[in-house]
């Protein structure tokens, strides 16, 4: 339930409240889709690394290191740009 004080209710229109609630519902809908990748992503990375290890040996670790570095770099820039 959305609880607002009486002073805030005077400043907020019904359209703003409906817009806020509809955006939140949309985000919950998207979370159910992308939550799956939290567990399947690392599992796939381990499986691919294992298969590459069997094919090309220790060289596969260089590729996985680049992948992890790019993932960390993307996370850093995401946090940096979300503050704007």
HELIX and SHEET records of a PDB file:
HELIX    1   1 UNK A    6  UNK A   11  1                                   6    
HELIX    2   2 UNK A   14  UNK A   34  1                                  21    
HELIX    3   3 UNK A   36  UNK A   56  1                                  21    
HELIX    4   4 UNK A   57  UNK A   59  5                                   3    
HELIX    5   5 UNK A   60  UNK A   82  1                                  23    
END                                                                             
